[in-house]
Amino acid sequence: METRAKVNFEGNEEDAVELSFDAREAWSEYSLEDGTVLKLKNVISRVFRLLNKTKPDGSPVFILEGTAVVTSILPNAVIKVSQQVSGLGKEN
């Protein structure tokens, strides 16, 4: 269902419609050279389509609200280096 709204676009308040949606949010994984694996997922909470603006090719402009969720899987070697640098790995 579409709901009318006002959204900020390039510093101006623009007329828009908020669109309902279904989501299937997958993780993207990035393997770094030190063995760390970063996982990233964009979690979109709201989607708007501007009513009076289009891209140069005529396609609609969408505004998204959401957040990026990032997590990491660290190999033991990276954890040990991090602890040594921060002083957490020192024995008393």
C-alpha positions in Angstrom: 0.0 0.0 0.0 1.3 3.5 -0.9 1.3 6.2 1.7 2.1 9.9 0.8 5.1 11.4 2.6 7.6 14.2 2.5 11.3 13.2 2.3 14.6 15.1 2.1 16.3 14.8 -1.3 19.4 16.8 -2.1 18.5 19.4 0.6 14.9 19.9 -0.5 11.7 18.5 0.9 10.0 16.4 -1.8 6.7 14.7 -2.2 7.0 10.9 -2.2 5.0 7.8 -1.6 6.1 5.2 0.9 6.0 1.7 -0.5 5.5 -1.5 1.4 7.9 -4.4 0.6 8.9 -7.9 1.3 12.6 -8.6 2.0 15.1 -11.4 1.7 18.3 -9.9 3.2 21.4 -12.0 2.5 24.9 -11.4 3.9 27.8 -10.4 1.7 31.1 -11.9 2.8 34.5 -10.4 2.3 37.6 -12.5 3.0 40.6 -10.3 3.9 44.2 -11.3 3.3 44.8 -11.7 7.1 42.1 -14.4 7.3 39.4 -12.1 8.7 36.0 -12.6 7.3 33.7 -9.5 7.2 30.0 -10.0 6.8 27.8 -7.1 5.7 24.0 -6.9 5.4 21.9 -3.9 4.5 18.7 -3.9 6.4 16.1 -1.5 4.8 13.3 -0.3 7.0 11.5 2.1 4.6 11.3 2.7 0.9 10.1 5.9 -0.8 9.6 6.8 -4.5 9.7 10.5 -5.3 6.7 11.8 -7.2 8.1 14.8 -9.0 11.7 13.8 -9.7 13.2 11.2 -12.1 16.7 10.3 -13.1 17.9 11.6 -16.5 16.8 8.4 -18.2 13.3 8.9 -16.8 13.4 6.1 -14.2 12.1 6.8 -10.7 14.1 8.0 -7.8 13.9 5.8 -4.7 14.9 6.9 -1.2 15.8 4.2 1.3 16.0 4.3 5.1 18.0 1.6 6.8 21.2 0.5 8.3 24.3 -1.5 7.5 25.0 -4.4 9.8 28.6 -5.5 10.0 30.1 -8.5 11.8 33.5 -10.1 11.6 35.0 -13.5 12.1 38.7 -13.2 13.3 41.3 -15.8 13.0 43.3 -16.5 16.3 46.4 -14.8 14.9 44.5 -11.5 14.5 43.0 -11.8 17.9 46.4 -12.3 19.5 47.9 -9.3 17.7 45.0 -7.2 18.7 45.4 -8.2 22.4 49.1 -7.5 22.3 48.6 -4.1 20.8 45.9 -3.1 23.4 47.7 -4.7 26.3 44.9 -7.2 27.0 47.1 -10.2 26.5 49.6 -9.3 29.2 49.8 -11.6 32.2 50.0 -10.0 35.7 
